[in-house]
Amino acid sequence: MDFTTVGICAIGALLLLLFIGLPLALSFIITGFVGIFLLLNTHVATALLGETAYSAIASPTFTVLPLFVLMGSFAASSGFAEQAYRGIHKLIGTVPGSLAVATAFASAAFSTVCGSSLATASVFGRIAYPEMRRYGYEKKFSLGSIACSGSLAAMIPPSGMFILFSIFTDVPVGKLFMAGVLPGILTAVAYVVVIFVKAKRNPEIAPTPKYEKKPDVKTRMTGFIDLWQLMVLAGVVLGGMYSGLFTATEAGAVGAFGALLMGAIRGPLRSIKTMRESLRESAGVTTTLFFIIIGALFFSRFLGLTRIPLDISHYLVASGMPGWVIMALVLVIWFLMGMIIVPAAAFALTLPIIFPIITQLGYNPIWFCIIAMKMAEIAGVTPPVGLNAFALGSAAGKEVKVSEVFAGVWPFVASDLVVLAILLAFPTISTWLPTTMFH
């Protein structure tokens, strides 16, 4: 069997393993190992796996991942999400769909200290959903707004997906973080517009209680007070990276320490039990992500041996096909893959092939990452493998069915597609902020 045939069969086998539910990292390792065994021999496969396991996570720069995971875990345990939700609700008052609007903006704010969209959707499922139901909000409207708002953590720094993208492509993670700020804000505003328009046209889906009054100056001041810790921590972390005061790794360390300190001052992290749970959770997430990284890089090295990425790259570049057509094909492939496998798997499988093509065509790699993150946001809430929907369904209680979450996301997915079109048409939205960073 020639190298190309083995590579194609391995890709098919990988998709099959993912489809039947085998863990992502194991799927990559098994298919990569068997593929290298067929191409070369067992000794080479074992040696390459061992070398990849070491080199994939041995670099000190990779400590950025566990540090930001730890920061997010401390922030969640310290009640930052509850503070953000409460504070923003006080600020916006009685606007149509106020609880859903507060959820969107609070999710965006919490995303600046928590890089996991699953965690964000789960936290706000526990916080916002009971409040919305108590106010009489329509069920699918409530669930759709929470699930899609949680996906903002994929775009707003310090997104864990940005870190994975940086590891797979060697694009500086600090620049990727800065690139996600404006698209993240644009997405949050788009969600709020959808919420406002739907609630304005049909007040029954998001009723405002008669006893709720427009907030006065004192109420708004208490709202800002609720937000101060979150704003300070996010400002120090992101501002430090933007100004060049911190590297991404140093920013993660400062953020984790700041979240720990604030949590201890407020009270939650004074508890040994809470502290232990936060550390255990962050260790589990980090271990899982590192395992995925090792498996994905091992599989990408196997693909390199088959020369499939190089052959496809040369073919597309030499074909004379317009760059926008190739980009459209990439988006279609990601959209279809996002329906059956998680975004991390889609990126790990496709980036070794796609990224060299995109850079050869002259596209900005930072802008391309933002487009990838927007596709990840859409994949996170669309069936059948929308992980945010499953996370929210689990967090919101037994009365919630995942099908009800999926039924409520489509207006927000439509707004995501509008934002995607804007980002495709105006790359400067993604690339301007990284170019102004201090070095």
CORJO-V340149 format. One record per backbone hydrogen bond with DSSP energy under -0.5 kcal/mol. CO is the residue of the C=O (numbers start at 1). NH is the residue of the N-H. Records with the same first field share a line. If there is no record, write none. Layout:
CO: NH ; NH
This chain:
2: 6
3: 7
4: 8
5: 9
6: 10
7: 11
8: 12
9: 13
10: 14
11: 15
12: 16
13: 17
14: 18
15: 19
16: 20
17: 22
18: 21
23: 27
24: 28
25: 29
26: 30
27: 31
28: 32
29: 33
30: 34
31: 35
32: 36
33: 37
34: 38
35: 39
36: 40
41: 45
42: 46
43: 47
44: 48
45: 49
46: 50
47: 51
48: 52
49: 53
50: 54
51: 55
52: 56
54: 57 ; 58
55: 59
59: 62
60: 63
61: 64
62: 65 ; 66
63: 67
64: 68
65: 69
66: 70
67: 71
68: 72
69: 73
70: 74
71: 75
72: 76
73: 77
74: 78
75: 80
76: 79
79: 83
80: 84
81: 85
82: 86
83: 87
84: 88
85: 89
86: 90
87: 91
88: 92
89: 93
92: 95
95: 98
97: 101
98: 102
99: 103
100: 104
101: 105
102: 106
103: 107
104: 108
105: 109
106: 110
107: 111
108: 112
109: 112
110: 113 ; 114
115: 117 ; 160
116: 120
117: 121
118: 122
119: 123
120: 124
121: 125
122: 126
123: 127
124: 128 ; 129
127: 131
128: 132
129: 133
130: 134
131: 135
132: 136 ; 137
133: 136
138: 142
139: 143
140: 144
141: 145
142: 146
143: 147
144: 148
145: 149
146: 150
147: 151
149: 152
150: 153
151: 154
152: 155 ; 156
159: 163
160: 164
161: 165
162: 166
163: 167
164: 168
165: 169
166: 170
172: 176
173: 177
174: 178
175: 179
176: 180
177: 180
178: 181 ; 182
179: 183
180: 184
181: 185
182: 186
183: 187
184: 188
185: 189
186: 190
187: 191
188: 192
189: 193
190: 194
191: 195
192: 196
193: 197
194: 198
195: 199
196: 200
197: 201
198: 202
202: 205
203: 206
205: 138
206: 97
207: 209
209: 212
216: 220
217: 221
218: 222
219: 223
220: 224
221: 225
222: 226
223: 227
224: 228
225: 228
227: 231
228: 232
229: 233
230: 234
231: 235
232: 236
233: 237
234: 238 ; 239
235: 239
236: 240
237: 241
238: 242
239: 243
240: 244 ; 245 ; 246
241: 244
242: 438
247: 251
248: 252
249: 253
250: 254
251: 255
252: 256
253: 257
254: 258
255: 259
256: 260
257: 261
258: 262
259: 263
260: 264
261: 265
262: 266
263: 267 ; 269
267: 270 ; 271
268: 271
271: 275
272: 276
273: 277
274: 278
275: 279
276: 280
277: 281
278: 282
279: 283
280: 284
281: 285
282: 286
283: 287
284: 288
285: 289
286: 290
287: 291
288: 292
289: 293
290: 294
291: 295
292: 296
293: 297
294: 298
295: 299
296: 300
297: 301
298: 302
299: 303
300: 304
301: 305
302: 306
303: 307 ; 308
304: 307
307: 311
308: 312
309: 313
310: 314
311: 315
312: 316
313: 317
314: 318
315: 319
316: 321
317: 320
322: 325 ; 326
323: 327
324: 328
325: 329
326: 330
327: 331
328: 332
329: 333
330: 334
331: 335
332: 336
333: 337
334: 338
335: 339
336: 339
337: 340 ; 341
342: 345 ; 346
343: 347
344: 348
345: 349
346: 350
347: 351
350: 353 ; 354
351: 355
353: 357
354: 358
355: 359
356: 360
357: 361
358: 363
359: 362
364: 368
365: 369
366: 370
367: 371
368: 372
369: 373
370: 374
371: 375
372: 376
373: 377
374: 378
375: 379
376: 380
378: 381 ; 382
380: 388 ; 389
385: 387
386: 389 ; 390
387: 391
388: 392
389: 393
390: 394
391: 395
392: 396
393: 397
397: 400
401: 404 ; 405
402: 406
403: 407
404: 408
405: 408 ; 409
406: 409
409: 412 ; 413
410: 414
411: 415
412: 416
413: 417
414: 418
415: 419
416: 420
417: 421
418: 422
419: 423
420: 424
421: 425
422: 426
426: 429
427: 430 ; 431
428: 432
431: 435
432: 436
433: 436
434: 437
